[in-house]
Amino acid sequence: MESAPPVVVAIDGPSGTGKSSTSKAVAAQLGLSYLDTGAQYRAITWWMVSNGIDLEDPSAIAAVAGKPEIVSGTDPVHPTITVDGVDVSGPIRTQEVTAKVSAVSAVPDVRARITELQRSLAASAERGIVVEGRDIGTTVLPDADLKVFLTASPEARAARRSGELKGVDVHSTREALLKRDAADSSRTASPLAKAADAVEVDTTELTLPQVIECVVTLVEEKRAGK
């Protein structure tokens, strides 16, 4: 493993497909760094909400996009995220942030700022990195060694997500996921899309260990060919 060449892995897909769990496990198993790009967008959204920025006004969002200092820890076993030195790993998962992150992340100045952070983290990962998000293979790291696009039926995704959010209604979760998909897929700046050279993995009928095994195999095959 010590002599394995560094490998950059992009894992994209909509919410509830198992991206985070898969990405963290694959990175941990293969000794790679890990980056949850969604957490970065949630972090800047949390900062905007906390500072009373008008999220109905894209120009107001753009004007302050460069202000918060966002730092992502890339240890897959204990990923961290801070904003201006404050640990926000809990606060960024609130329903308020979840409801507003699409509006903030659609602003081009925000995407440019966060994309720059993501590229610099990927470039500095000595052994390689697993980066998960929605536009990694298409926009952030178009030259990634391996691109994986995870999919699943809306029903399976809603069931998983409502299982994570205890006591949440599956039907309303499904509607929220579909609304988020529509917003992320239709935005002008870096929409959610599958890269032409990505390997698509449908996780609907697969257990998490099966998805992890599938992606680990893809990474190892890519490494062997480098």
QUISULLIN-V170379 format. One record per pair of residues at least 24 apart in sequence whose C-alpha atoms are under 6 Angstrom apart, sorted by the first residue. I is the first residue (numbers start at 1). J is the second residue. D is the distance in whole Angstrom. If there is no record, write none. Layout:
i->[I/I]
j->[J/J]
d->[D/D]
This chain:
i->[6/6/7/8/8/8/8/9/9/9/9/10/10/10/10/10/11/11/11/11/12/12/12/12/13/13/13/16/16/17/17/17/17/22/24/26/27/28/32/32/32/33/33/33/34/34/34/34/34/35/35/36/37/38/42/42/43/45/46/46/62/65/108/115/134/135/137/138/147/148/148/148/149/149/150/150/150/151/152/152/152/153/156]
j->[127/128/128/128/129/144/145/130/144/146/147/131/132/136/137/147/132/147/148/149/132/133/134/149/134/149/150/157/161/150/151/152/157/212/76/216/130/76/127/128/129/74/75/129/74/76/129/130/131/74/131/132/133/133/92/101/92/101/92/97/109/110/189/140/192/192/195/195/198/198/199/200/199/200/200/201/202/202/202/203/204/204/204]
d->[4/4/5/5/5/5/5/5/6/5/6/5/6/6/6/5/5/6/5/6/6/5/5/5/6/5/5/4/6/6/6/6/6/5/5/6/6/6/6/5/5/5/6/4/5/5/5/5/6/6/5/5/5/6/5/6/6/6/6/6/5/5/6/6/5/6/6/5/5/5/5/6/6/5/6/5/6/5/5/5/5/6/6]
